[in-house]
Amino acid sequence: MAVFQCTKCGFEKEGRCKPQKCPQCGEKKTFEKKSEGGKA
């Protein structure tokens, strides 16, 4: 599992796939994978 963060509003979602749309702000294609501090 990875954590993805919306670059517009900062909303974070955990999952295997990058979300297409942010459920909080409604923007599309704004998610980027967030690094998990030390986990490979």
N, C-alpha and C positions, 0 to 999 in steps of 0.2 A: 504494500500500500504506500502511496505517496501523498504528500500534502500539496495542494495547488492553491495559489493565492491570486485573487483578482487584482490586476495592476491599477484599476480605477478606484475601487472602494476599499480594498484590503480584506475582503471576505475570504475566509479560508475553508476549503473543502477537502476531505480526505477520501481517496478512492484510487482505483487502478487506472482509470482513464481520465484524461483532461476534460473537464466540463465544457460544453459548447457555449453555454450561456450562464451568466452569473444570476443566481436566484435572488440576490439582494438588490443589485442596481440595474439588472436587466441587460447589461452590455454583453455583446457576443465577442468571442475570441480574445478575452482579456486575461485568461488564466495562464500563469507561469508556474512551473514546478519550484517548490520551495525546498531549499537544502535542509537536510535533517541532522545537522550538527554532529558529525562523526560517524554516522551510520553509512555503511557502504551499500 
